[in-house]
Amino acid sequence: MEVRLADNLKTLLFLIVLLSPGSIEYDLFFNFCGTWRHGNGPLRLEVKLTPGCRGLSFAANESVLSVRGRLTAECNTDKVIELHEFGLHPEKDVGFCVYWEPLLDQFKMEVGGRNLTLCYPAVPLDSCCTDLTTGANAPAGTFGIFNATIMDDFITTKTRTAFRFRADAMGCKSLCDQADQDYLRSLLFSSGPSGPRLSCGHRSTMEMEDGFGGYNVSSPARPGSGSGSGSAVRVFVPPALRRSSNSSRVVFTFFNGNPLFQDGLQNLQNLQLLQDVVDITVENQVVTNLSEPVKIGFHHNAIPDQNRRSCVSWDVHRDPLQVRWLADGCATLARGDAHTECLCDHLTYFAVLVDLKPRPLRHLLALTCISLAGCAVSFVSCVALLVFFARKRRRPANNSNKSLPAHVGLAASLALLSLLFFLTGVIANAGREAACAWAAPLLHYALLSAFAWMGVEVFHIFWLMYVDTFGLPPPYVWILAGFVLPVLPVGVLVAVGDVYGLRELEQEGTRDTYLMCWMKLNPKARLAHYFTNLTLLAVLVLAGSVVLVFVYLKIRNRAEWRQNRVMVLSMWGFILLFGTSWGLAFLDFGPLSDFVLFLFCFLNSFQGFFLMIQFCLLDWMKRRSDRGSSSTSTRNTY
């Protein structure tokens, strides 16, 4: 019943779309392709496009490929392009394609695999030139165009000297409405849009009068743009623009989803240009080196911190034929994961470029050396600590020590974590992806197990201090919590798949990389990291900090705590047991970021070593004090 109702609703919407005004189909774009058969001399491309709506023609001879037309709204271009500048030589026939989009007044040509922008994207105000139809046939020749196609349909395989097309003018608003209707049909009768949405763009103008104090303008509201009002782009032009320009009229043009702007990224991997692009111009003038920057705020979907974003611009005066995005003249301010502000000292096309490859790590070599040294020392220290606990347990006086099972579990889990982290680089380089398929889940299990045993220590100390010394759960409960429970999330992630694998870390400013087995960088793995590692760590640090305060309030007035060394040593011991130092992971920001990063790396990689020193000192102090006084409850907790 529900399926039939949904089908009926789709049919009703389809009829509404068909019967709505302006439902006559026009061509939203035009493309013509062919192969140019030429001579052996130098080759050149001649292009002449003017405003109007009469038609378009292509002609070719031994050395010249000519494109002439009167079909643009505003574009007026007359160019002679020597094709050897683009690496095209006369040994082979040259394939080419022409793409015309009347909604954007955009004319692009692909010659020998090179994209040339001949008319830049704009927004026609009134009339759009479309529906190009074949005109009179040109004679065949030795040199010319063969294998010609229109909209991927073959015209002829013969070599002709020219092809001509007639065009018709129509209102741009009707054409834009048709584009919206086509997009709606693709949503209603398929699982998603059949291709990129043809956006009409939006144009806004502003006059700078005397006493101009700046101006704010926003793109049209659009659902899902990431901002509260729905405007994806907001622009502020400063008063300095009026002083730097002879003209008073400023034109703002907003684009969304135009594939042309992606052309500059064809040979660049791991880079993505966000869909929103804004063009800011002052009529008949090139504006550069503004004393106050233009502010452009882009609201977008959330971008993870590890992906670098940059404000970029395409200067059509520097690169008039090919799209080339540069960061020159723009500063980037990240105002949150879904808001980027660009401060630029010139006017042209602006967008946000995202590096899909993780942000290079600061001080990777130094941090790696510290981590590996710390893990090696901690592994040896934890093994020594386990031997120490085993010998201590044999003493009759320690049989009643309720804390010993928790300490043993923590030392064992830290030993496993230190060993696996020390070996992960070797495993990743030797076995690559195949070895990381099992090494990465094992390392994740060791980390979760260490966190779990730190949580056991938090609960254990709180129970001893505030609840009941004799009512502690039996040791097998701690073993289940510390060693068995972490198997569940790791097992689920392994079953889900595509979470664990080879991870490559890059040193900032160099090409040096470090391989390790860990979680991947896809959205699935990132979500798993947030819900397992960061969530558990946040709960652990919060609980440990709270219990640390409770313990301090409970025993601060005891006689032995009046000795500073006992107080400092005891509090440091609780911090190690509770894993509070791992909370530095949440403080990696601001001017002290580097200091926090090194402190986090040092304290946590050497955690096993510090624990060994802590327990050995406490044991020494306990044996020394037992010679003259009885033991205290503070020491019994260790």
N, C-alpha and C positions, 0 to 999 in steps of 0.2 A: 504493500500500500504506500509506504514512504517512498520507495523507488519510483512508483508511478506518479506520485505527487511531484517529486523533483523533476521528472521528465516533462510533466505538464507545465511547470513553472518555466523551464528552459524554453519550451516551445512558445509560450506566451511572450517571453522576453525577446525571442528571436523575431516574432511577428511585429512587436513594437519597434524593434530596430529597423526592420525592413520597411515598415509603413511610415517611419518618421520622415520629416522633410529632409531633402538633400540626400536621399538614399540612392540616387543614381551613382554608379561606380565611375570614378576617375582614376587615372594612374597616379599613384602616390610617389612613384619614382620611375626612373628610366635608366636602362643601361644598354650599351652597345659595345660589342667586343668583336675583334677581328685580328688577323695577322697581316703585318705589313711586309710585302715583298719589295725589297729595295735594291739599289746598286751597291757597289763596293766603296763608294766615297764616304766622306763625312756625312752624318745624319743630323737633322735638326727637326724640332717640333715648333710649329707656329700656331699660336692660339689667339683668337680675337673674339671676345664675348662682350656683348653690349646689352643694355636694358631694352626691354620690349618683349614681343611675343609673336615672332614670325616663323622661326624654325631653327634647325641645326643641320650642319653639313660636315662631312668628313671627306678629305681628299688626300691622295698619296701619289707620289711619283718616285723617281729614282733616289732622291735625297731628302725630300721634305714630306712630313706628315702634317696635314693642316686640319685644324678644328676651328670652325667659324659658326657663330650663332647669335641670334637676337632672341634671347629667352629669359634673361635674368631680370630681377626686380631692381636691384641696386648695383650689382657687380659690373664693373667696367674694366676689362683687362685686355692688354695687348702685349703678348710676350713672344720672344724668339728664344728657344731653349736648345743649346747645343747638347745633344744626347751623350756625347763622349764624356761629359762632366759627371754622368751618372753610371759610367762603366759600361755603356752600350756600344758595341763595335759592329761593323757592317758584315761580319762573317756569316751571321745567321739571320733568318727572318725574325722580326720583332713582334711579339704578341702585345696587344694593348686592350684596355677596357675603359669605358667612360661611364661615370655614375652621376646622374643628375637628380637632385631632390628639391622639387619646387617649394616645399614647405619651409625649407631652410635656406633657399637661394644658394645652394651648395653644389659646386661642380668639382668633381675629383676625377683624375685620370691615372690609371695604372699602366706604366710603360715598362716592359721588360722586367717586371717584378718590383718596380719602384713606384711608390704612391706619390703623386704630385697634386697638391691642392691648388686649384686655379681660381676658385671663388670661395671665400671663407664663409663659414656659417653665419647666418643673419636671420632676421624675422621679417619677411615681406609684409608690408602694411595693407595692401589692397589686393592686387591681382597676382595670381600665380600662373605660370606658364606650364601646361601639362598636356597629356594625351598626344604625344608625338607619334605621327603616322608616316609611313614610307611615302616618299615623293617620287619624282621621275627617276628612272634608272639611268645610270651613267654607263658609258661604253666600257667594254673590257679592254685590258691592256697588259703589257708585259710586266709593268710595275704597278702596284696598287694594293688593294685590300682583298683578302680572300678568307674563306671560312668565317664569314660574318654572321653574327647572331644578335637578336634583339630579345632581351629578357630571357636568355638561355634558349631561344628558339632559332633554329638555323634559317637564314635567308637564302644564302647561296654559297657554294664552294668555289665559284668562279672568281677570278681576280678582276676586280672593277676599280676604276680610277677614282670613283667618288660614290658616296651614299648621302642622300638628302632626306630630311624629315620635316614635316609640317607640324605646327603646334597650335593649340587653342588656349585662350586665356579664360580663367574662371576666378571666382572669389576665393581668397585664401581661407576665409572662415569656413566655407563649405568643405573645402579639402581637409581642413583640420577636424571638422566634425566627422567626416568619413573615416579618418584615421582612428578616432576614438571608437567609432562603431566597429571597425575591423578588430580592434583590440578586444572589445567586449565580446564579439563572436568567438574569438579564440579562447577566451576564458570560459564561455558558456558551453562550448561543444568540444572541448579537449581538456586534457589534464592540466594544461597551462598554456601560456602564450606560445604561439608557433614560432616566434622570432622576436628580435628586439622591437620594442614599441617605438613607432615613429612619433617623436615628440614635436609639437608645433613651436616650442620655445615661447618665451615671453619677453616683451620689449617694454622698457620704461625710459622716459626722457625727463631731463631736469634742466632748468635754466638757472645759471649762476648770476645773480644780480649783484649790484654793488652792496658791500657790507656782508657778503656771503659768509656764513658762520659754520658751514658744514652741512651735510645732508645724509639722511638714512633712507635706505630703500631695501625692500625684501622681495624675494621671489614669491610667486603665488603659493598659497597654502596647499600642501599635499599630504595626505595621510601617510603615516609611517616615516616621515622625514626625520624624526628623532628630536624635534623641538616641540615645546608645548603648544605653540600656535600653528604648527604644521609648515612653517616657512623653512625650506631647506637651506637657503642662503640669505645672509643679511650683509649689506654693504654700507660702510660709512666713508664718504669722501670728505677730506679735511678742507679747511679754509685755504690751505696752501695751494690747492688745485686752481683756484681762481687767479691767484697771483702768478702761476706758472703757465697759464694758457691764454691765448689770444681770443679763442672762441668761448662763448658762455654756455653752450649747449653740451650736456653730457648724456651719453646713451648707454643704458644698461641692458644687456641681453642675457637671459638665463636659459641654459640648455640642460636637458636631462636625458641620458642614455644615447647620445649621438655616437655611433661607432667610429666616426672620423677621428675623434680625439684619441682613440686607442691606437691609431696608426703609428704613433711615435714610440710605441712599446713593443713592436713586433719582434725585434731582435734582442729584447731584454727579458730575462727570465725572472720570476719571483716578484714582479712589479705589477701593481694594479692601480689604475686611475679610477677614482670614485666617479659615480655617474653624473654628479652635478658640476657644471662648468659655467662660469660667468665671464662675459666680455664687457669691459668698461672702456669707452673711448670718448675722446673729445673731438668733435667734428673737424676734419681736415687738419689734424695736428697730432704729432707724436709727443707724448708726455713722458719724460724720464726724470730721475733724480729729484723727486719731490722732497721738500724739507720736512714735511709731515707725511707719514705713511697712510696709504689707503688701508682700511681695516675690513677684512672679508671673513665673516663667520660661516663656516660650513657645519651644518647639523647632519649627522649621518648615523648609520648603525654602529654599534659599539665595536671598537678596534682594540684587541688585546694589547697590553703594555709591551709585550716582547716584539711587536711589529712596529717598526719605525714609520712615521708619516712625515711627509714634507710638503710644504706649499710650493707649487711650481707654476710657471707661466710659459706660454708659447708666444714668443715675440715674432709676429708675422713680418716685421720689418727686417729682422736679422735672418730669419728662416722663412722666406716668403712662399716656398713651394712645398716643403715637407714639414709635417708636424714634429716639433722637437720640444720636449718639456724640460725646462731648466729651473733650478732653484735660485738662480742669480737674482738679486734684488728683492728677495722675500725672506722674511723671518717667520718661523713656525712656533705657535704657542698651543700646546695641548690643554684645552680647558675641560678635561674630562675625557672619558673613553668614547663619547659620542659627540664631541664638539671640538673643532679645530679652528683656530683663528689665524689668519694670515695678515702680516703687516708688510706691504709692498710699496716700493718707491716709484712705480711706473704704472702705466695703464696698458692692458692687453687682455688676453684670455687667461683665466686663473682656475686652478683645480687643486685637489689634494691627491698626492701620490703615496701609495702604501707599499712598503716593502714586506712581502709575504714571508720572506726568510726572517728567522728570529733576529732580533737586535743583537749585534756583537756584544760580548760580555767585556766589561771593564776588568783589567788586571787578571785576565784568565790564567796566564802562566804563573803568576805569583800565588793566586788562590789555589791553583791545582797543586803546586808544590807544597803549600801549607796543608792542604787536605790530605794528600798522600802521606806526608810525614806524620801528620796527626793520626791518621787511620792505622798506620803501621805501628806507631807507639801505643795507641789505644788497644789494638788487638793483643799485643804482647802483655800490656798491663792488665787487661781483662782476664787473660788466661792465668796470669800470676795471681790475680785477685780470686779467681775460682779455686786455685790451689790453696790460697790463704784461708778461704771460707771452709774448704774441706778439712784442713788441719784444725781450724778453730772449732768445727763442729764435733771433733773427737774429744775435745775437752769436756769433762763432766759439767763444769760450771756454765757452759754455753748451750746445754741441751734444751734449756727453757727459753732461749732467745727466739721470740716470735717473729723478729724482723729478718732473720737469716734467709728463709725461702724467697722472700721478695728481693733481697739483695742479690742472691744467686741468680734469679731469673733475669734481673736487669743486667748483670755483668755478662751473662751468656748471650743475651740479645744484642748488647753493644759489641761483643766480640764478633758475632756473625755479621752485623752491619758493617763494622770496620773492615773485616776481611773482604766482604763482597764489594764494597766501595773501592777498596785498594786495587782489586783485581778487575773491576769493570772495564777500565781502559784497555787492559791486555786482552780480555775476552772479546771486546768490540773490534779491536784491530785484527785479532787472529781469526775469529769465527764470523765476523760481520753480522748480517741479519739473522742467519740461522742460529748462531750462538746466543744472540740477544733475545731470541724467542723464549728461551728458558731462563737466561740470566737476569733479564729485566724484571719478570714477575718475582723471582727469588729476592732480588734487591728491594723491591717494593714491600714484600712480605717482611723482610728484616727491619725495614724502617717502621712499618706499622706495629711490629712486635715490640720494638724498642719504645715506641710511644705508649703502647699498652702497658708495658712494665713500669714506665714512669707514672702512668695513671694508677697502677696498683700501689706504688709507693705513696702517692698522694692520699689515696683512700686509707692505706694502712697506717700512716702516721696520724691522720686525723682520728681514726678509730682508737688508736692507743692513747691519744691525748684527751679525747672528749667523750668517748663512749665506754668501752669495756675492754680491759686488757685481756681477760680470759674468754671473751666471746668472739674472738676472731674466726673468720671462716677457715676451714682446713686448707692445707697447702695445695691440694689438687684443684681447688677453685681458682687460685692464682695461676696455676699452670694452664687451665682452660682459657682464662682471660688473656694471658700473655702470649701463649704459643699457638692455641687452637683457634681462637676467635679471629685473628688476622687472616687466617686462611680463607674465610668466607668472602670478603670483598675482593681479594686477589683472584679467587676461583671464579667469581662472577665476571670480572673484567676479562679473564682469559677466555671464558665461554662467549662473551660478547664479541671479542676479536678486534683487531686493528687498534689496540691500545698500547701494547708494549712493542719495543723494537729498538733499532739503532738510532741514536741521537747524536747530532753533530753540533758542537759548540765552537763559535768563532771568536777569536781575539779581536778586540776593537782596534782599528787602525792597522791591522796586519791581516795576512791570509792564513795565519797559523790556526789550526783547528785541533780540537780534542774530541775523540770519540768515546762514547759511553753507552751502556745499555740502560735504558730508562723508558719513560713514557714518550710516545710520539707527540707531534705538534698539531695533530688534527683536532677538530672540535670535540670529538668523542673523548679523546685522551685528556683534553683540557678540562672537560666537565668532570671526568673521573678524578683528576688531580684536585679540583676544587672540593669535591664531595668527600674524598677519602683523606688526603693529606692535610689540606688547609683547614677543613672543618674539624678534624680530630685534633690538629695542633692548636687551633684556637680554643677548643674546649679544655685541652690539657693545660695550656698556659694560664687561662682564666682560673681554672680550679686550683692549680698549683700556687698562683699568686694569692688567692683568697686564703688557702690553708696556711701558707707561709705567714701571713699576717696573724691568723689565729694562733699559730704555734708561738710566734714572738710574744703575743699578748699573754699567753698562758705561762711561759717560763722566764719572762724577762726579769722577774724579781727574785729569782733563785740565787742563792749565794755564789755558786760557782760561775754564774753568768757575769758577775761583777768583774771577773778577769776578762780583759778585752780579747785576749787571744782565744779563749773558749767561746766567747760570743761570736766572733768573726768566723772561726772555724766551723761552728755549728750551723750558722746561717748559710755559709758557703756550701756546706754539705747538703743542706735541705734544697738549695738551688740546683745542685747537681742531680739529686735524687728525683726532683720534681720535673726536671727538664725545662726549667723556666728560661734558661738562656736561649732555647729555641725560639722564644717569642721575638727575638731580634729580627726574625724573618719579616715581621710586619712593620719594621721601622726603616726599611731600605728606601728612603726618599729624602729629599731636601739636601741642604748643604753638607750634612754629616753622613751622607749615604755611603761614601767610600769607607769611612771609619767604621760604620756599623757593619758593612759587608765583611771587612777583615776581622772584626771582633766576633761576628757570628761564625765565620769559618774557623777561627782559631779555637774558640771555646768549645764548639760542638765536635770538631774533629779530634780534639784532645780530651774529650769528656771521660773516656775510659781511663786515661792516665791520671786525670785529676781525682777520679773516684778511688783509684788505688792509693794515691798519696793520702787522701782524706781518711780512708779506713785504717791505713797503717798508722797515721798520726793519732787517730782516736784510740786505737788499740794500745799504742805506746803510752798515751796519757792515762788511759784507764788502768793499765798495769802499774804505772807509777803512783797513781793516786790510791790504788788498792792497798799499797803498802802502809798507808797511814790513815785512810778513811774509807768508809763504805761507798759503794757505787751509788750513782744518782739516776733518777728516772730519765734525765736528759741523755745520758750516755747509753742507757738501755734501749733507747729507740734506734741505735745503730747496730 
